[in-house]
Each structure stands twice: as structure tokens, then as C-alpha cells.
Amino acid sequence: MKKVGFVMVISAFLLVGCGTKGNKAEESKAASSSETQTMTNSSSSAKQASSQTQSTTTNSQSVAKNTNTTQNETTSASTTISSTTETMVTPNPLSGYTNDQIEYARVWLAVMGTHYKTDLASGNFKLHVSHSAAGAAVNPYDSTSLTFPTETVTLSGEYGYQSLVVYSSNHNGTITCYPVPSHFQGDPRDQAAVKKQEQEILDQATIVSIPTGNPEDVKELITVQVVDN
């Protein structure tokens, strides 16, 4: 009878121990499952965050690309407009006239202005042109006159009162203009006075810049030019 009681006590202890181990095993399994779930959730969150970051980066790159494309298109359009503007050619209103014809008209306008227009309106103006080689006489009424050092051109109106211009071209947009009078005054027998006047004409020569002038005035003078020699 005592043996039976002893055996029952031992059995009770064993049952309690197994129950405790079973509970611990269940608790360990539950804890492991919870940790696994936590890791899974963390991994999912990380993937989601990474996906969002990649999406944001892709969108930013797309915006930057679109911006660059727009800038390139704008630059291209601007270049095209500029190129088109540069290739536009303005018609030359003096095309068809020679350089000499244009020069004579511009020189007269630069030195004498447009006073000729009054006489031109009444048909009393012509622009006469004559050429003289280097060494031509300064005073055509003096057989021993001093001479011009270079070739000269004389422009004159139809009448003496319309004056004249005697010049040599410097071929750089300027002329050397000599103050030759329409009429030489004084006694031609007074050679000292005559030579003094001739020397003053040479010494008082001035450099005059010749502007392009009004093309309509230039054309007007070209139409009334008379080249004498």
C-alpha cells in the first residue's frame, strides 16, 4: 500500500514537469512566431520605403529630363529665329550704279550740301565731272602754275555761281579737298601774288570724310551727272 502511494506521488511530479515543459515550449514557439512576424513586417516596410524612394527619384529624374528638353527646344527655336534674321538681305537702293557715279554724288553732297535742289527743280543744274592727271595746274590761267601732286577730280555745277569741288580720292572713305575758287582774282601779271594764292590752295587742303548720305539724293545727282573727260 505504501508502494502504491509512492508511485502516485512520483507520477504527479512527472505530470507537473511535463506540463511546465509543454507550456514553455508553447511560449517559446509563440515568441518565435511573433519575432518572425515582426521581421516580416519590418522587411515589408523597408521594401515599401525603398519603393517610394525609387519612385520619387524616378519622378525627379523625369522632371529634370523634361526641363532639359524644354530648354533645348527653346534654345533651338531661338537659334532658328536668329539664323533666319541674319540671312535676311536688305536690297541695295544704289545697285546698278558704278562706284565712280556714287562717289561723285556723295562728294558733292558732303562738301556742297543740297543747295542745288532749287536749281534742279527749275532744270538749271547739272553735275559736271572732269578728271586731271597728277601734275595738273592749280591755276589754269597761269602758264607757270604750281601743280597738284596727285590725280584730281573737279565737280562743278551748270553755272559758275553754283561753285565747284576739286579733290583727290584717298580710297578709304575720305578725300583731300582743295579750296580752288570758281574764279581767280587779282592781276595775273603780279606773279608773286599769283604764286602765293596757288601755294595757299595746296597748303590749305583738308581731309573730308564722305558719308553714305541719303540714297535718294545720291540717285538724284547721278541722273544729272555729265562726265566731260
N, CA, C and O of each residue as an XYZ file, in Angstrom:
916
protein
N       0.844     -1.209      0.000
C       0.000      0.000      0.000
C       0.863      1.235      0.000
O       0.559      2.192     -0.713
N       1.922      1.249      0.770
C       2.868      2.355      0.800
C       3.536      2.520     -0.560
O       3.766      3.646     -1.000
N       3.848      1.422     -1.227
C       4.482      1.488     -2.552
C       3.555      2.148     -3.564
O       3.979      2.950     -4.396
N       2.312      1.796     -3.470
C       1.350      2.382     -4.404
C       1.276      3.893     -4.225
O       1.231      4.634     -5.206
N       1.263      4.345     -2.992
C       1.203      5.785     -2.716
C       2.432      6.504     -3.206
O       2.350      7.627     -3.704
N       3.588      5.849     -3.063
C       4.846      6.445     -3.509
C       4.868      6.620     -5.019
O       5.295      7.644     -5.551
N       4.392      5.585     -5.680
C       4.342      5.630     -7.158
C       3.430      6.754     -7.633
O       3.754      7.421     -8.616
N       2.324      6.983     -6.982
C       1.375      8.012     -7.373
C       1.983      9.399     -7.197
O       1.770     10.298     -8.011
N       2.751      9.554     -6.105
C       3.393     10.858     -5.873
C       4.376     11.175     -6.982
O       4.404     12.290     -7.501
N       5.195     10.169     -7.347
C       6.193     10.363     -8.420
C       5.502     10.698     -9.734
O       5.948     11.568    -10.482
N       4.410      9.998    -10.002
C       3.661     10.248    -11.258
C       3.136     11.676    -11.315
O       3.136     12.321    -12.363
N       2.682     12.155    -10.140
C       2.155     13.526    -10.099
C       3.235     14.542    -10.440
O       3.013     15.494    -11.188
N       4.457     14.298     -9.844
C       5.582     15.209    -10.154
C       5.928     15.202    -11.631
O       6.196     16.255    -12.209
N       5.925     14.045    -12.240
C       6.259     13.923    -13.665
C       5.257     14.671    -14.539
O       5.619     15.336    -15.510
N       3.973     14.539    -14.159
C       2.926     15.216    -14.930
C       3.073     16.725    -14.843
O       2.929     17.445    -15.831
N       3.370     17.187    -13.613
C       3.562     18.636    -13.447
C       4.729     19.124    -14.278
O       4.648     20.170    -14.922
N       5.840     18.349    -14.265
C       7.039     18.729    -15.038
C       6.754     18.755    -16.519
O       7.176     19.680    -17.214
N       6.047     17.759    -17.017
C       5.732     17.741    -18.471
C       4.855     18.914    -18.874
O       5.015     19.509    -19.940
N       3.919     19.225    -17.977
C       3.029     20.367    -18.270
C       3.802     21.665    -18.358
O       3.569     22.515    -19.218
N       4.749     21.778    -17.413
C       5.561     23.015    -17.411
C       6.387     23.135    -18.675
O       6.479     24.203    -19.282
N       7.015     21.965    -19.078
C       7.828     21.982    -20.310
C       6.978     22.298    -21.534
O       7.384     23.017    -22.447
N       5.777     21.723    -21.505
C       4.877     21.975    -22.646
C       4.512     23.438    -22.752
O       4.479     24.020    -23.836
N       4.236     24.024    -21.578
C       3.895     25.455    -21.605
C       5.056     26.305    -22.092
O       4.879     27.242    -22.870
N       6.275     25.952    -21.607
C       7.462     26.702    -22.045
C       7.680     26.572    -23.544
O       8.022     27.536    -24.229
N       7.474     25.354    -24.038
C       7.646     25.137    -25.489
C       6.663     25.966    -26.278
O       7.013     26.564    -27.295
N       5.390     26.001    -25.791
C       4.370     26.796    -26.482
C       4.721     28.279    -26.446
O       4.576     29.002    -27.431
N       5.204     28.717    -25.238
C       5.580     30.131    -25.119
C       6.739     30.474    -26.050
O       6.744     31.529    -26.684
N       7.737     29.563    -26.129
C       8.897     29.786    -26.999
C       8.479     29.851    -28.452
O       8.961     30.685    -29.218
N       7.549     28.935    -28.829
C       7.061     28.903    -30.208
C       6.311     30.187    -30.556
O       6.448     30.734    -31.650
N       5.493     30.665    -29.565
C       4.725     31.894    -29.792
C       5.645     33.095    -29.940
O       5.435     33.966    -30.785
N       6.694     33.117    -29.075
C       7.647     34.227    -29.143
C       8.372     34.234    -30.474
O       8.577     35.281    -31.087
N       8.768     33.006    -30.919
C       9.470     32.893    -32.205
C       8.595     33.361    -33.353
O       9.047     34.051    -34.267
N       7.310     32.963    -33.279
C       6.358     33.367    -34.328
C       6.185     34.874    -34.349
O       6.085     35.483    -35.415
N       6.152     35.488    -33.137
C       5.980     36.939    -33.045
C       7.176     37.668    -33.631
O       7.028     38.669    -34.331
N       8.415     37.131    -33.323
C       9.623     37.757    -33.851
C       9.661     37.662    -35.370
O      10.032     38.605    -36.070
N       9.255     36.462    -35.861
C       9.248     36.272    -37.327
C       8.303     37.248    -37.996
O       8.627     37.834    -39.030
N       7.113     37.424    -37.391
C       6.118     38.347    -37.948
C       6.642     39.778    -37.941
O       6.443     40.544    -38.884
N       7.344     40.121    -36.805
C       7.908     41.471    -36.686
C       8.942     41.728    -37.769
O       8.966     42.791    -38.388
N       9.822     40.705    -37.993
C      10.848     40.843    -39.018
C      10.218     40.968    -40.401
O      10.671     41.735    -41.251
N       9.145     40.174    -40.598
C       8.443     40.235    -41.900
C       7.855     41.608    -42.132
O       7.960     42.176    -43.219
N       7.216     42.146    -41.062
C       6.622     43.486    -41.182
C       7.684     44.545    -41.448
O       7.502     45.456    -42.255
N       8.837     44.387    -40.716
C       9.922     45.354    -40.896
C      10.452     45.303    -42.320
O      10.699     46.333    -42.947
N      10.625     44.057    -42.827
C      11.117     43.886    -44.194
C      10.159     44.491    -45.196
O      10.568     45.126    -46.168
N       8.861     44.283    -44.941
C       7.837     44.833    -45.845
C       7.864     46.354    -45.833
O       7.743     47.003    -46.872
N       8.028     46.917    -44.616
C       8.077     48.381    -44.506
C       9.294     48.940    -45.231
O       9.228     49.968    -45.905
N      10.429     48.215    -45.068
C      11.658     48.678    -45.724
C      11.516     48.651    -47.235
O      11.929     49.578    -47.931
N      10.907     47.538    -47.743
C      10.702     47.443    -49.191
C       9.800     48.554    -49.688
O      10.039     49.151    -50.738
N       8.730     48.827    -48.894
C       7.788     49.874    -49.296
C       8.476     51.239    -49.330
O       8.271     52.033    -50.248
N       9.312     51.494    -48.291
C      10.029     52.770    -48.238
C      11.001     52.891    -49.407
O      11.129     53.949    -50.023
N      11.703     51.752    -49.706
C      12.642     51.754    -50.826
C      11.924     52.009    -52.136
O      12.403     52.745    -52.999
N      10.748     51.374    -52.266
C       9.955     51.561    -53.491
C       9.535     53.008    -53.648
O       9.589     53.565    -54.744
N       9.107     53.626    -52.526
C       8.685     55.025    -52.577
C       9.862     55.940    -52.932
O       9.716     56.898    -53.691
N      11.054     55.617    -52.354
C      12.243     56.423    -52.641
C      12.616     56.338    -54.115
O      12.916     57.343    -54.760
N      12.590     55.080    -54.642
C      12.902     54.900    -56.056
C      11.910     55.636    -56.943
O      12.277     56.229    -57.958
N      10.636     55.586    -56.536
C       9.590     56.264    -57.316
C       9.820     57.767    -57.324
O       9.677     58.427    -58.354
N      10.186     58.306    -56.141
C      10.451     59.746    -56.040
C      11.646     60.145    -56.901
O      11.620     61.161    -57.596
N      12.725     59.299    -56.839
C      13.920     59.569    -57.633
C      13.610     59.539    -59.121
O      14.061     60.391    -59.886
N      12.821     58.525    -59.519
C      12.442     58.404    -60.938
C      11.654     59.610    -61.401
O      11.874     60.130    -62.495
N      10.715     60.059    -60.542
C       9.906     61.229    -60.893
C      10.777     62.473    -61.026
O      10.593     63.280    -61.937
N      11.754     62.620    -60.081
C      12.649     63.779    -60.119
C      13.476     63.775    -61.398
O      13.650     64.807    -62.047
N      13.996     62.562    -61.757
C      14.780     62.459    -62.980
C      13.939     62.792    -64.198
O      14.405     63.433    -65.141
N      12.675     62.339    -64.160
C      11.768     62.612    -65.283
C      11.513     64.102    -65.424
O      11.509     64.636    -66.533
N      11.296     64.783    -64.279
C      11.056     66.229    -64.302
C      12.284     66.960    -64.836
O      12.173     67.874    -65.653
N      13.486     66.530    -64.347
C      14.723     67.173    -64.803
C      14.912     66.974    -66.299
O      15.314     67.895    -67.010
N      14.614     65.744    -66.781
C      14.756     65.451    -68.203
C      13.819     66.309    -69.031
O      14.198     66.852    -70.069
N      12.567     66.423    -68.546
C      11.588     67.248    -69.266
C      12.022     68.714    -69.305
O      11.855     69.401    -70.312
N      12.593     69.183    -68.166
C      13.066     70.567    -68.101
C      14.191     70.805    -69.100
O      14.205     71.808    -69.813
N      15.156     69.842    -69.140
C      16.257     69.972    -70.083
C      15.760     69.957    -71.522
O      16.253     70.702    -72.369
N      14.779     69.102    -71.789
C      14.216     69.023    -73.142
C      13.583     70.341    -73.542
O      13.759     70.819    -74.663
N      12.830     70.931    -72.590
C      12.185     72.221    -72.864
C      13.217     73.303    -73.135
O      13.062     74.107    -74.054
N      14.295     73.318    -72.312
C      15.350     74.307    -72.502
C      16.020     74.131    -73.858
O      16.295     75.107    -74.555
N      16.282     72.865    -74.232
C      16.909     72.607    -75.523
C      16.019     73.051    -76.673
O      16.494     73.622    -77.654
N      14.703     72.779    -76.542
C      13.771     73.189    -77.589
C      13.718     74.708    -77.707
O      13.654     75.257    -78.807
N      13.747     75.391    -76.534
C      13.721     76.857    -76.539
C      14.968     77.417    -77.201
O      14.892     78.340    -78.013
N      16.146     76.838    -76.841
C      17.403     77.281    -77.432
C      17.403     77.053    -78.932
O      17.840     77.910    -79.701
N      16.908     75.887    -79.346
C      16.853     75.569    -80.766
C      15.967     76.545    -81.519
O      16.319     76.999    -82.608
N      14.810     76.870    -80.936
C      13.889     77.813    -81.582
C      14.523     79.192    -81.693
O      14.396     79.871    -82.712
N      15.224     79.604    -80.598
C      15.873     80.914    -80.600
C      16.954     80.980    -81.669
O      17.087     81.985    -82.368
N      17.739     79.884    -81.793
C      18.795     79.840    -82.798
C      18.224     79.926    -84.202
O      18.774     80.600    -85.073
N      17.109     79.231    -84.406
C      16.470     79.251    -85.725
C      16.013     80.652    -86.093
O      16.217     81.101    -87.221
N      15.391     81.348    -85.132
C      14.920     82.713    -85.377
C      16.094     83.632    -85.680
O      16.039     84.441    -86.607
N      17.184     83.498    -84.871
C      18.360     84.335    -85.071
C      18.967     84.085    -86.443
O      19.335     85.021    -87.154
N      19.069     82.796    -86.811
C      19.638     82.448    -88.098
C      18.810     83.014    -89.242
O      19.347     83.505    -90.235
N      17.496     82.935    -89.085
C      16.608     83.467    -90.121
C      16.779     84.969    -90.272
O      16.774     85.498    -91.383
N      16.933     85.661    -89.125
C      17.106     87.114    -89.156
C      18.406     87.503    -89.840
O      18.449     88.451    -90.624
N      19.481     86.750    -89.532
C      20.781     87.082    -90.084
C      20.834     86.891    -91.598
O      21.593     87.580    -92.279
N      20.041     85.970    -92.130
C      20.100     85.683    -93.550
C      19.244     86.630    -94.387
O      19.261     86.563    -95.616
N      18.491     87.519    -93.719
C      17.686     88.478    -94.466
C      18.606     89.506    -95.140
O      19.483     90.071    -94.486
N      18.416     89.744    -96.409
C      19.260     90.660    -97.176
C      18.460     91.907    -97.535
O      17.386     91.826    -98.131
N      19.012     93.072    -97.157
C      18.356     94.339    -97.479
C      18.737     94.756    -98.898
O      19.925     94.802    -99.220
N      17.774     95.055    -99.741
C      18.082     95.461   -101.116
C      18.942     96.728   -101.137
O      18.726     97.640   -100.339
N      19.904     96.780   -102.040
C      20.771     97.949   -102.187
C      20.093     98.950   -103.123
O      19.930     98.666   -104.310
N      19.695    100.121   -102.605
C      18.988    101.098   -103.453
C      19.865    101.679   -104.553
O      19.360    102.290   -105.495
N      21.199    101.486   -104.435
C      22.108    102.049   -105.436
C      22.677    100.984   -106.372
O      23.622    101.242   -107.118
N      22.095     99.793   -106.325
C      22.566     98.754   -107.238
C      22.293     99.189   -108.676
O      21.254     99.781   -108.969
N      23.227     98.893   -109.557
C      23.074     99.313   -110.951
C      23.885    100.543   -111.289
O      24.051    100.872   -112.464
N      24.401    101.239   -110.260
C      25.245    102.413   -110.494
C      26.703    102.046   -110.237
O      26.986    101.159   -109.432
N      27.623    102.716   -110.911
C      29.046    102.434   -110.715
C      29.556    103.115   -109.444
O      28.940    104.045   -108.923
N      30.698    102.623   -108.962
C      31.304    103.232   -107.770
C      31.674    104.690   -108.020
O      31.543    105.529   -107.128
N      32.135    104.993   -109.233
C      32.502    106.377   -109.552
C      31.278    107.293   -109.520
O      31.334    108.390   -108.963
N      30.185    106.847   -110.112
C      28.963    107.660   -110.107
C      28.504    107.955   -108.681
O      28.122    109.079   -108.354
N      28.549    106.925   -107.845
C      28.136    107.093   -106.445
C      29.094    108.030   -105.719
O      28.670    108.872   -104.928
N      30.400    107.878   -105.994
C      31.398    108.740   -105.341
C      31.180    110.205   -105.690
O      31.184    111.048   -104.792
N      30.994    110.530   -106.941
C      30.817    111.929   -107.345
C      29.621    112.557   -106.627
O      29.695    113.681   -106.130
N      28.529    111.814   -106.586
C      27.320    112.345   -105.939
C      27.540    112.536   -104.441
O      27.151    113.560   -103.881
N      28.158    111.562   -103.798
C      28.382    111.657   -102.350
C      29.354    112.783   -102.005
O      29.164    113.479   -101.008
N      30.381    112.968   -102.810
C      31.341    114.048   -102.556
C      30.648    115.405   -102.660
O      30.851    116.276   -101.814
N      29.834    115.581   -103.693
C      29.131    116.863   -103.833
C      28.214    117.112   -102.634
O      28.176    118.220   -102.099
N      27.486    116.097   -102.220
C      26.585    116.244   -101.072
C      27.356    116.550    -99.791
O      26.910    117.362    -98.981
N      28.517    115.903    -99.601
C      29.298    116.106    -98.376
C      29.895    117.507    -98.310
O      29.964    118.100    -97.234
N      30.324    118.039    -99.447
C      31.003    119.339    -99.458
C      30.035    120.495    -99.689
O      30.144    121.533    -99.036
N      29.097    120.327   -100.605
C      28.225    121.431   -101.015
C      26.805    121.340   -100.458
O      26.065    122.323   -100.491
N      26.423    120.181    -99.952
C      25.075    120.049    -99.403
C      24.019    119.889   -100.489
O      24.298    119.400   -101.584
N      22.807    120.309   -100.162
C      21.675    120.122   -101.087
C      21.141    121.447   -101.641
O      19.977    121.531   -102.034
N      21.978    122.469   -101.671
C      21.540    123.768   -102.202
C      21.177    123.679   -103.688
O      20.429    124.510   -104.203
N      21.706    122.680   -104.358
C      21.451    122.520   -105.791
C      19.983    122.228   -106.102
O      19.545    122.429   -107.235
N      19.215    121.758   -105.116
C      17.851    121.296   -105.366
C      16.945    122.388   -105.953
O      16.066    122.095   -106.764
N      17.157    123.631   -105.549
C      16.330    124.723   -106.088
C      16.545    124.870   -107.589
O      15.588    124.969   -108.357
N      17.828    124.883   -108.003
C      18.134    124.983   -109.430
C      17.711    123.717   -110.174
O      17.269    123.777   -111.321
N      17.852    122.581   -109.512
C      17.473    121.318   -110.150
C      15.982    121.282   -110.452
O      15.559    120.769   -111.488
N      15.191    121.833   -109.536
C      13.735    121.841   -109.726
C      13.330    122.664   -110.944
O      12.305    122.397   -111.572
N      14.144    123.667   -111.271
C      13.829    124.517   -112.430
C      14.614    124.100   -113.673
O      14.586    124.782   -114.697
N      15.317    122.966   -113.567
C      16.063    122.454   -114.720
C      17.362    123.163   -114.988
O      17.881    123.087   -116.101
N      17.912    123.859   -113.994
C      19.132    124.649   -114.198
C      20.355    124.078   -113.477
O      21.270    124.818   -113.115
N      20.362    122.778   -113.274
C      21.529    122.202   -112.604
C      21.948    120.905   -113.285
O      21.128    120.036   -113.583
N      23.250    120.807   -113.520
C      23.899    119.580   -113.970
C      25.165    119.410   -113.138
O      25.799    120.395   -112.762
N      25.531    118.170   -112.852
C      26.763    117.915   -112.105
C      27.834    117.474   -113.107
O      27.862    116.324   -113.547
N      28.713    118.416   -113.453
C      29.778    118.134   -114.420
C      30.982    117.511   -113.707
O      31.334    117.892   -112.591
N      31.595    116.549   -114.384
C      32.736    115.820   -113.818
C      33.892    115.861   -114.812
O      33.723    115.538   -115.988
N      35.071    116.262   -114.327
C      36.275    116.225   -115.175
C      37.449    115.690   -114.358
O      37.548    115.930   -113.155
N      38.337    114.959   -115.035
C      39.486    114.337   -114.369
C      40.782    114.986   -114.850
O      40.919    115.359   -116.015
N      41.719    115.108   -113.927
C      43.037    115.664   -114.260
C      44.111    114.752   -113.688
O      44.003    114.293   -112.551
N      45.140    114.492   -114.471
C      46.232    113.635   -114.012
C      47.095    114.374   -112.991
O      47.025    115.597   -112.871
N      47.901    113.619   -112.267
C      48.832    114.234   -111.319
C      49.736    115.204   -112.076
O      50.186    114.909   -113.183
N      49.995    116.357   -111.473
C      50.818    117.372   -112.128
C      50.017    118.417   -112.860
O      50.580    119.280   -113.533
N      48.675    118.346   -112.731
C      47.830    119.350   -113.382
C      47.997    120.694   -112.686
O      48.319    120.747   -111.499
N      47.779    121.773   -113.419
C      47.959    123.125   -112.883
C      46.919    123.446   -111.818
O      45.739    123.134   -111.976
N      47.366    124.071   -110.735
C      46.442    124.546   -109.709
C      45.627    125.705   -110.269
O      44.421    125.797   -110.038
N      46.299    126.594   -111.011
C      45.654    127.756   -111.628
C      45.715    127.605   -113.146
O      46.768    127.813   -113.750
N      44.599    127.247   -113.757
C      44.626    127.015   -115.217
C      44.911    128.274   -116.025
O      45.158    128.183   -117.227
N      44.885    129.444   -115.398
C      45.133    130.703   -116.104
C      46.581    131.162   -115.970
O      46.949    132.231   -116.456
N      47.400    130.344   -115.305
C      48.815    130.679   -115.101
C      49.658    129.614   -115.792
O      49.614    128.439   -115.428
N      50.409    130.028   -116.773
C      51.213    129.068   -117.549
C      52.332    128.440   -116.730
O      52.842    127.374   -117.077
N      52.714    129.103   -115.640
C      53.771    128.561   -114.772
C      53.203    128.147   -113.408
O      53.904    128.175   -112.396
N      51.968    127.778   -113.402
C      51.262    127.464   -112.148
C      51.907    126.316   -111.377
O      52.530    125.421   -111.949
N      51.736    126.376   -110.075
C      52.066    125.222   -109.238
C      51.110    124.088   -109.606
O      50.059    124.324   -110.202
N      51.475    122.867   -109.252
C      50.680    121.714   -109.703
C      50.205    120.849   -108.535
O      50.760    120.887   -107.437
N      49.171    120.078   -108.811
C      48.656    119.122   -107.816
C      49.546    117.876   -107.800
O      49.980    117.412   -108.855
N      49.816    117.338   -106.622
C      50.720    116.184   -106.527
C      50.086    114.866   -106.978
O      50.801    113.923   -107.315
N      48.767    114.791   -106.987
C      48.081    113.545   -107.356
C      46.952    113.833   -108.341
O      46.623    114.990   -108.604
N      46.369    112.773   -108.876
C      45.220    112.908   -109.771
C      44.074    113.590   -109.027
O      43.839    113.321   -107.849
N      43.375    114.464   -109.718
C      42.255    115.179   -109.096
C      40.988    115.043   -109.938
O      41.025    114.748   -111.133
N      39.871    115.270   -109.258
C      38.559    115.279   -109.904
C      37.930    116.634   -109.615
O      37.965    117.116   -108.483
N      37.358    117.242   -110.642
C      36.671    118.520   -110.464
C      35.183    118.324   -110.708
O      34.769    117.861   -111.771
N      34.383    118.685   -109.704
C      32.926    118.648   -109.816
C      32.435    120.088   -109.877
O      32.853    120.926   -109.078
N      31.562    120.369   -110.809
C      31.052    121.737   -110.930
C      29.603    121.723   -111.382
O      29.124    120.758   -111.978
N      28.915    122.826   -111.078
C      27.529    122.953   -111.492
C      27.425    123.428   -112.930
O      28.424    123.504   -113.645
N      26.223    123.742   -113.340
C      25.980    124.210   -114.705
C      26.480    125.639   -114.898
O      26.875    126.032   -115.995
N      26.454    126.409   -113.804
C      26.864    127.817   -113.867
C      27.908    128.095   -112.791
O      27.998    127.383   -111.791
N      28.698    129.149   -113.017
C      29.791    129.470   -112.116
C      29.351    129.715   -110.686
O      30.053    129.331   -109.750
N      28.199    130.348   -110.502
C      27.753    130.665   -109.139
C      27.403    129.409   -108.323
O      27.272    129.470   -107.100
N      27.256    128.285   -109.008
C      26.942    127.039   -108.302
C      28.191    126.382   -107.713
O      28.121    125.324   -107.087
N      29.335    127.037   -107.928
C      30.603    126.658   -107.311
C      31.168    125.356   -107.889
O      30.641    124.799   -108.852
N      32.272    124.885   -107.260
C      32.927    123.652   -107.714
C      33.665    122.996   -106.555
O      33.901    123.612   -105.516
N      34.022    121.736   -106.758
C      34.779    120.968   -105.765
C      35.940    120.308   -106.498
O      35.736    119.590   -107.477
N      37.161    120.553   -106.021
C      38.344    119.902   -106.579
C      38.920    119.004   -105.485
O      39.206    119.467   -104.381
N      39.087    117.725   -105.795
C      39.537    116.786   -104.755
C      40.327    115.632   -105.359
O      40.292    115.382   -106.564
N      41.032    114.948   -104.487
C      41.664    113.671   -104.842
C      41.145    112.627   -103.859
O      41.048    112.885   -102.660
N      40.820    111.463   -104.370
C      40.266    110.410   -103.520
C      41.381    109.690   -102.770
O      42.427    109.379   -103.340
N      41.148    109.434   -101.497
C      42.114    108.681   -100.687
C      41.766    107.198   -100.633
O      42.497    106.409   -100.034
N      40.661    106.818   -101.251
C      40.227    105.420   -101.367
C      40.032    104.744   -100.008
O      40.227    103.536    -99.867
N      39.652    105.526    -99.032
C      39.377    104.970    -97.698
C      38.159    105.638    -97.055
O      38.009    105.637    -95.833
N      37.299    106.202    -97.893
C      36.126    106.897    -97.366
C      36.359    108.366    -97.102
O      35.485    109.053    -96.573
N      37.548    108.860    -97.472
C      37.857    110.288    -97.305
C      38.417    110.843    -98.613
O      38.846    110.098    -99.494
N      38.399    112.166    -98.710
C      39.020    112.839    -99.858
C      39.926    113.947    -99.342
O      39.768    114.423    -98.217
N      40.872    114.350   -100.175
C      41.650    115.556    -99.914
C      41.044    116.652   -100.779
O      41.117    116.607   -102.007
N      40.447    117.633   -100.120
C      39.704    118.679   -100.831
C      40.546    119.965   -100.900
O      41.040    120.451    -99.883
N      40.698    120.499   -102.114
C      41.486    121.711   -102.326
C      40.547    122.905   -102.509
O      39.596    122.822   -103.286
N      40.799    124.021   -101.804
C      39.911    125.192   -101.885
C      40.161    126.032   -103.143
O      40.591    127.183   -103.064
N      39.885    125.435   -104.289
C      40.079    126.148   -105.556
C      38.872    127.054   -105.801
O      37.736    126.582   -105.738
N      39.087    128.329   -106.076
C      37.953    129.244   -106.307
C      37.361    129.053   -107.706
O      38.014    128.533   -108.611
N      36.119    129.486   -107.854
C      35.490    129.421   -109.181
C      36.182    130.374   -110.149
O      36.288    130.092   -111.342
N      36.648    131.497   -109.628
C      37.361    132.483   -110.450
C      38.585    132.971   -109.676
O      38.493    133.285   -108.490
N      39.736    133.033   -110.360
C      40.943    133.563   -109.735
C      40.936    135.088   -109.870
O      40.852    135.643   -110.966
N      41.028    135.732   -108.721
C      41.011    137.195   -108.695
C      42.454    137.728   -108.732
O      43.410    136.972   -108.555
N      42.586    138.992   -108.957
C      43.903    139.629   -108.941
C      44.495    139.760   -110.331
O      43.976    139.235   -111.316
N      45.590    140.475   -110.366
C      46.283    140.749   -111.626
C      47.186    139.564   -111.959
O      48.117    139.281   -111.206
N      46.938    138.872   -113.057
C      47.777    137.726   -113.414
C      49.230    138.107   -113.689
O      50.100    137.238   -113.735
N      49.494    139.394   -113.872
C      50.871    139.839   -114.093
C      51.658    139.936   -112.797
O      52.888    139.996   -112.806
N      50.930    139.951   -111.673
C      51.594    140.001   -110.362
C      51.903    138.560   -109.947
O      51.139    137.933   -109.214
N      53.018    138.059   -110.423
C      53.354    136.657   -110.199
C      53.547    136.319   -108.720
O      53.262    135.196   -108.302
N      54.016    137.254   -107.946
C      54.192    136.981   -106.514
C      52.851    136.686   -105.857
O      52.724    135.743   -105.076
N      51.847    137.505   -106.180
C      50.508    137.307   -105.610
C      49.859    136.037   -106.153
O      49.174    135.312   -105.431
N      50.090    135.784   -107.440
C      49.512    134.576   -108.061
C      50.090    133.321   -107.423
O      49.353    132.398   -107.075
N      51.409    133.287   -107.271
C      52.052    132.099   -106.690
C      51.661    131.924   -105.219
O      51.526    130.798   -104.740
N      51.482    133.023   -104.518
C      51.048    132.935   -103.121
C      49.674    132.282   -103.026
O      49.442    131.431   -102.167
N      48.774    132.680   -103.905
C      47.429    132.112   -103.883
C      47.459    130.617   -104.226
O      46.759    129.815   -103.608
N      48.262    130.263   -105.197
C      48.365    128.849   -105.595
C      48.928    127.999   -104.455
O      48.461    126.886   -104.212
N      49.932    128.533   -103.761
C      50.527    127.786   -102.654
C      49.533    127.626   -101.508
O      49.495    126.582   -100.858
N      48.740    128.647   -101.264
C      47.724    128.565   -100.206
C      46.686    127.481   -100.514
O      46.212    126.793    -99.610
N      46.344    127.337   -101.776
C      45.390    126.291   -102.164
C      45.944    124.909   -101.809
O      45.222    124.051   -101.302
N      47.229    124.709   -102.083
C      47.853    123.416   -101.755
C      47.986    123.231   -100.246
O      47.733    122.144    -99.726
N      48.381    124.290    -99.548
C      48.619    124.185    -98.108
C      47.331    124.046    -97.303
O      47.324    123.443    -96.230
N      46.260    124.597    -97.815
C      45.004    124.593    -97.069
C      44.082    123.421    -97.442
O      42.895    123.426    -97.118
N      44.635    122.446    -98.108
C      43.844    121.246    -98.435
C      43.403    120.570    -97.138
O      44.152    120.529    -96.162
N      42.199    120.051    -97.140
C      41.647    119.402    -95.940
C      41.180    117.982    -96.260
O      40.806    117.660    -97.388
N      41.217    117.157    -95.230
C      40.704    115.785    -95.354
C      39.228    115.807    -94.973
O      38.874    116.262    -93.885
N      38.383    115.326    -95.847
C      36.935    115.329    -95.616
C      36.411    113.895    -95.658
O      36.654    113.159    -96.614
N      35.689    113.513    -94.605
C      35.051    112.191    -94.590
C      33.787    112.240    -95.442
O      33.024    113.204    -95.385
N      33.579    111.200    -96.223
C      32.424    111.155    -97.120
C      31.414    110.135    -96.595
O      31.644    108.929    -96.691
N      30.300    110.611    -96.043
C      29.270    109.678    -95.556
C      28.507    109.057    -96.724
O      28.596    109.521    -97.860
N      27.763    108.007    -96.424
C      26.985    107.352    -97.480
C      25.854    108.241    -97.973
O      25.443    108.153    -99.130
N      25.355    109.098    -97.091
C      24.316    110.042    -97.492
C      22.964    109.400    -97.723
O      22.787    108.191    -97.576
N      22.025    110.243    -98.086
C      20.673    109.776    -98.402
C      20.689    109.150    -99.799
O      21.017    109.834   -100.768
N      20.343    107.870    -99.921
C      20.412    107.224   -101.238
C      19.538    107.894   -102.292
O      19.859    107.853   -103.480
N      18.440    108.507   -101.871
C      17.575    109.188   -102.838
C      18.258    110.430   -103.402
O      18.131    110.724   -104.591
N      18.984    111.161   -102.553
C      19.743    112.325   -103.032
C      20.875    111.881   -103.958
O      21.158    112.520   -104.971
N      21.516    110.765   -103.583
C      22.609    110.243   -104.413
C      22.088    109.884   -105.802
O      22.688    110.257   -106.810
N      20.982    109.166   -105.850
C      20.399    108.790   -107.148
C      19.998    110.027   -107.951
O      20.156    110.064   -109.171
N      19.482    111.028   -107.259
C      19.054    112.259   -107.929
C      20.226    112.929   -108.636
O      20.096    113.392   -109.769
N      21.382    112.980   -107.954
C      22.563    113.611   -108.548
C      23.173    112.756   -109.656
O      23.727    113.282   -110.622
N      23.069    111.450   -109.512
C      23.602    110.577   -110.563
C      22.866    110.810   -111.882
O      23.464    110.780   -112.957
N      21.566    111.042   -111.778
C      20.766    111.218   -113.004
C      21.111    112.500   -113.757
O      20.769    112.629   -114.932
N      21.787    113.457   -113.098
C      22.135    114.721   -113.784
C      23.647    114.872   -113.949
O      24.135    115.973   -114.203
N      24.390    113.775   -113.808
C      25.840    113.843   -113.985
C      26.202    113.925   -115.469
O      25.596    113.274   -116.321
N      27.209    114.746   -115.740
C      27.749    114.872   -117.095
C      29.265    114.730   -116.984
O      29.934    115.617   -116.454
N      29.809    113.617   -117.482
C      31.257    113.392   -117.410
C      31.896    114.029   -118.637
O      31.702    113.571   -119.763
N      32.657    115.086   -118.404
C      33.275    115.830   -119.506
C      34.558    115.164   -120.001
O      34.844    115.181   -121.198
N      35.318    114.587   -119.098
C      36.517    113.857   -119.518
C      36.986    112.900   -118.419
O      37.983    112.200   -118.594
